[in-house]
Amino acid sequence: MAKRFEFVRLVGAERRVGHTLASVSRHWRQKEERFLFISPHDDDAIIGGALMIQSALAEKVPVHLAIISDGAQGYCSMEQKGRISEIRRRETFAACRVLGVRPQNIYWLGYPDNQISRYQGRRPAEAGDAVRSHGHTGLQNTFTEMLRRIRPNQVFLPTSADLHPDHVIVHQEFLISCFHAAGAIWPELGRPLPRVPYIHELAVYCNFPSPPRLRIHAPAAAMRTKLRAIAQFKSQKMIASLLDIVERGGPWEYLRPVEFALYNPLLYRDMFDEPPRLRHIFR
């Protein structure tokens, strides 16, 4: 087991190794660093990113956590039904307390669990909508306002390759919201960001769509803290088997960068040109 954090980042053909995030990052600005973790369900970001959260806090980086759904479909007994949302909310705050995330940096958004698809995009709010702001509802409304308010420069969320549809939808909606947040659209939601934040994927249930580029190797104490944080979700009866999987996986986390690049036609111009004719060296 490592005695301190070790980071390995692959940048092209370069392999960067260091004991701090700052030492392996391409664009680190200590005074501006602010991390936002997007968690479709209360435990996702902690399962996939608890070591990253701890390493960021160790480097004095503010960490914010947004839980998108209310967890209402996560009851494992009829006794829990009807109050599971509040139970999972308490468990989330307990898990974050274990990790050291400040309570005021935790955002429980309350979108209906397993009904995220109903809230894609942005639309005028109607009676009965669980989430609303400035007369509108929808993930893009929420994410754009949140990005402009928190103003993170790095964001972490579950991979787009996950099997859970809530994870996939949150991923898609968040990426387009980053584009919105850096533009002039919907001025009532706040001042535009100076640029799109750096985006990283976490693995929760499924493998990445392409290989990750950052590896974290954590010390024993950080790994124990991660396991203790996950164990706070006692209402989820499968938590024991999940803990076993995480523990057997060891004190590593992997992250995949998401390249946020706008369309550039120059990338494709040359591929349609006729290949140059080979000249004969010998006549």
Secondary structure in CASP SS format (residue, H / E / C, confidence):
PFRMAT SS
TARGET T0000
AUTHOR 0000-0000-0000
METHOD secondary structure of the structure
MODEL  1
M C 1.00
A E 1.00
K C 1.00
R C 1.00
F C 1.00
E E 1.00
F E 1.00
V E 1.00
R E 1.00
L E 1.00
V E 1.00
G C 1.00
A C 1.00
E E 1.00
R E 1.00
R E 1.00
V E 1.00
G E 1.00
H C 1.00
T C 1.00
L H 1.00
A H 1.00
S H 1.00
V H 1.00
S C 1.00
R C 1.00
H C 1.00
W C 1.00
R C 1.00
Q H 1.00
K H 1.00
E H 1.00
E C 1.00
R C 1.00
F E 1.00
L E 1.00
F E 1.00
I E 1.00
S E 1.00
P C 1.00
H C 1.00
D C 1.00
D C 1.00
D H 1.00
A H 1.00
I H 1.00
I H 1.00
G H 1.00
G H 1.00
A H 1.00
L H 1.00
M H 1.00
I H 1.00
Q H 1.00
S H 1.00
A H 1.00
L H 1.00
A H 1.00
E C 1.00
K C 1.00
V C 1.00
P C 1.00
V E 1.00
H E 1.00
L E 1.00
A E 1.00
I E 1.00
I E 1.00
S E 1.00
D C 1.00
G C 1.00
A C 1.00
Q C 1.00
G C 1.00
Y C 1.00
C C 1.00
S C 1.00
M C 1.00
E C 1.00
Q C 1.00
K C 1.00
G C 1.00
R C 1.00
I H 1.00
S H 1.00
E H 1.00
I H 1.00
R H 1.00
R H 1.00
R H 1.00
E H 1.00
T H 1.00
F H 1.00
A H 1.00
A H 1.00
C H 1.00
R H 1.00
V H 1.00
L H 1.00
G C 1.00
V C 1.00
R C 1.00
P H 1.00
Q H 1.00
N H 1.00
I E 1.00
Y E 1.00
W E 1.00
L E 1.00
G E 1.00
Y E 1.00
P C 1.00
D C 1.00
N C 1.00
Q C 1.00
I H 1.00
S H 1.00
R H 1.00
Y H 1.00
Q C 1.00
G C 1.00
R C 1.00
R E 1.00
P E 1.00
A C 1.00
E C 1.00
A C 1.00
G C 1.00
D C 1.00
A C 1.00
V C 1.00
R C 1.00
S E 1.00
H C 1.00
G C 1.00
H E 1.00
T E 1.00
G C 1.00
L H 1.00
Q H 1.00
N H 1.00
T H 1.00
F H 1.00
T H 1.00
E H 1.00
M H 1.00
L H 1.00
R H 1.00
R H 1.00
I H 1.00
R C 1.00
P C 1.00
N C 1.00
Q E 1.00
V E 1.00
F E 1.00
L E 1.00
P E 1.00
T C 1.00
S C 1.00
A C 1.00
D C 1.00
L C 1.00
H C 1.00
P H 1.00
D H 1.00
H H 1.00
V H 1.00
I H 1.00
V H 1.00
H H 1.00
Q H 1.00
E H 1.00
F H 1.00
L H 1.00
I H 1.00
S H 1.00
C H 1.00
F H 1.00
H H 1.00
A H 1.00
A C 1.00
G C 1.00
A C 1.00
I C 1.00
W C 1.00
P H 1.00
E H 1.00
L H 1.00
G C 1.00
R C 1.00
P C 1.00
L C 1.00
P C 1.00
R C 1.00
V C 1.00
P C 1.00
Y E 1.00
I E 1.00
H E 1.00
E E 1.00
L E 1.00
A C 1.00
V C 1.00
Y C 1.00
C C 1.00
N C 1.00
F C 1.00
P C 1.00
S C 1.00
P C 1.00
P C 1.00
R C 1.00
L E 1.00
R E 1.00
I E 1.00
H E 1.00
A C 1.00
P E 1.00
A H 1.00
A H 1.00
A H 1.00
M H 1.00
R H 1.00
T H 1.00
K H 1.00
L H 1.00
R H 1.00
A H 1.00
I H 1.00
A C 1.00
Q C 1.00
F C 1.00
K C 1.00
S C 1.00
Q C 1.00
K C 1.00
M C 1.00
I H 1.00
A H 1.00
S H 1.00
L H 1.00
L H 1.00
D H 1.00
I H 1.00
V H 1.00
E H 1.00
R H 1.00
G H 1.00
G C 1.00
P C 1.00
W E 1.00
E E 1.00
Y E 1.00
L E 1.00
R E 1.00
P E 1.00
V E 1.00
E C 1.00
F C 1.00
A C 1.00
L C 1.00
Y C 1.00
N C 1.00
P C 1.00
L H 1.00
L H 1.00
Y H 1.00
R H 1.00
D H 1.00
M H 1.00
F H 1.00
D C 1.00
E C 1.00
P C 1.00
P C 1.00
R C 1.00
L C 1.00
R C 1.00
H C 1.00
I C 1.00
F C 1.00
R C 1.00
END
